[in-house]
Amino acid sequence: MLSSHTVIDTVEFNATNVEAALGKLTSHLSSGLDGLPPLMFKRLKHCLAEPLALIFTQLLSVAVVPKEWKKAVITPVFKKGVAENVCNYRPISLTCVPSKVMERVIAQ
């Protein structure tokens, strides 16, 4: 289990791994709080990979994550059964795409 004091010293953000993470985005998913759709990032991955890598590197070097990246829109999605039963729904967190991309690179 990761604690809040875990050191991430082996992560390297570069255009190649950020572009790969952008390419793995699911195009049809909804936007997060920023309103920017994953499809936009996926289609512009060649242009966005280097700037995002620089931003991610800077954020990691100062150990800061933007407040907006920590927020999400929680949407209930129906699973099965009776629609009136709250237990038949699962929560989906809609977060901003750059946050997802940074997480994906770190998780590699």
C-alpha positions as CSV (number, residue, x, y, z in Angstrom):
1,M,0.0,0.0,0.0
2,L,1.3,3.4,-0.9
3,S,1.5,6.0,1.8
4,S,1.3,9.7,1.3
5,H,5.0,9.9,1.9
6,T,6.0,7.4,-0.9
7,V,8.9,8.7,-3.0
8,I,8.6,8.4,-6.8
9,D,12.1,8.7,-8.0
10,T,12.1,6.3,-11.0
11,V,9.5,8.0,-13.1
12,E,10.6,9.8,-16.2
13,F,8.2,11.8,-18.3
14,N,9.2,12.1,-21.9
15,A,7.3,12.7,-25.2
16,T,7.4,9.0,-26.0
17,N,5.8,7.6,-22.9
18,V,3.3,10.5,-22.6
19,E,2.3,10.0,-26.3
20,A,1.8,6.3,-25.6
21,A,-0.4,7.1,-22.6
22,L,-2.4,9.6,-24.8
23,G,-2.8,6.9,-27.4
24,K,-4.4,4.5,-24.9
25,L,-7.1,7.0,-23.9
26,T,-10.6,5.8,-24.6
27,S,-12.0,8.2,-27.1
28,H,-15.7,8.0,-26.3
29,L,-15.4,8.7,-22.6
30,S,-16.8,11.9,-21.0
31,S,-14.8,15.0,-20.1
32,G,-13.9,15.8,-16.6
33,L,-14.4,19.2,-14.8
34,D,-12.2,21.0,-17.3
35,G,-14.6,20.1,-20.1
36,L,-11.8,18.8,-22.4
37,P,-12.7,15.5,-24.0
38,P,-10.3,12.6,-24.2
39,L,-10.8,12.4,-28.0
40,M,-9.2,15.9,-28.4
41,F,-6.1,14.7,-26.4
42,K,-5.9,11.5,-28.4
43,R,-6.1,13.2,-31.8
44,L,-3.5,15.9,-30.8
45,K,-1.2,13.5,-29.1
46,H,1.8,14.3,-31.4
47,C,1.5,18.0,-30.5
48,L,0.7,17.6,-26.8
49,A,3.1,14.9,-25.8
50,E,6.2,17.1,-25.3
51,P,4.4,20.0,-23.5
52,L,2.6,17.6,-21.2
53,A,5.9,15.8,-20.5
54,L,7.5,19.1,-19.5
55,I,4.5,20.0,-17.3
56,F,4.4,16.6,-15.6
57,T,8.2,16.7,-15.0
58,Q,7.9,20.1,-13.4
59,L,4.9,19.1,-11.2
60,L,6.8,16.0,-10.0
61,S,9.9,18.0,-9.2
62,V,8.0,20.4,-6.9
63,A,5.8,17.5,-5.6
64,V,2.5,19.4,-6.4
65,V,-0.6,18.3,-8.2
66,P,-3.1,21.0,-9.3
67,K,-6.2,21.2,-7.1
68,E,-8.4,20.8,-10.1
69,W,-6.8,17.4,-10.9
70,K,-7.9,16.2,-7.5
71,K,-11.6,16.9,-8.1
72,A,-14.0,14.7,-9.9
73,V,-17.6,14.5,-11.0
74,I,-19.1,11.3,-9.6
75,T,-21.8,9.9,-11.9
76,P,-23.9,6.9,-10.9
77,V,-24.1,4.2,-13.6
78,F,-26.8,1.5,-13.5
79,K,-25.5,-2.0,-13.3
80,K,-28.5,-4.4,-13.3
81,G,-31.7,-5.2,-11.3
82,V,-34.3,-2.8,-10.1
83,A,-33.5,0.8,-11.1
84,E,-35.0,2.2,-7.9
85,N,-32.5,0.3,-5.7
86,V,-29.4,2.5,-5.0
87,C,-27.2,-0.7,-4.6
88,N,-27.7,-1.4,-8.3
89,Y,-25.5,1.5,-9.3
90,R,-21.8,2.0,-9.4
91,P,-19.9,5.3,-9.2
92,I,-17.8,6.6,-12.0
93,S,-15.3,9.3,-11.4
94,L,-14.9,11.8,-14.2
95,T,-11.5,13.4,-13.8
96,C,-9.5,15.6,-16.1
97,V,-7.6,14.0,-18.9
98,P,-4.1,15.3,-18.1
99,S,-4.4,13.8,-14.6
100,K,-5.3,10.4,-16.1
101,V,-2.4,10.6,-18.5
102,M,0.1,11.5,-15.7
103,E,-1.2,8.6,-13.6
104,R,-0.9,6.2,-16.5
105,V,2.7,7.1,-17.1
106,I,3.5,6.8,-13.4
107,A,1.8,3.4,-13.2
108,Q,3.9,2.0,-16.1
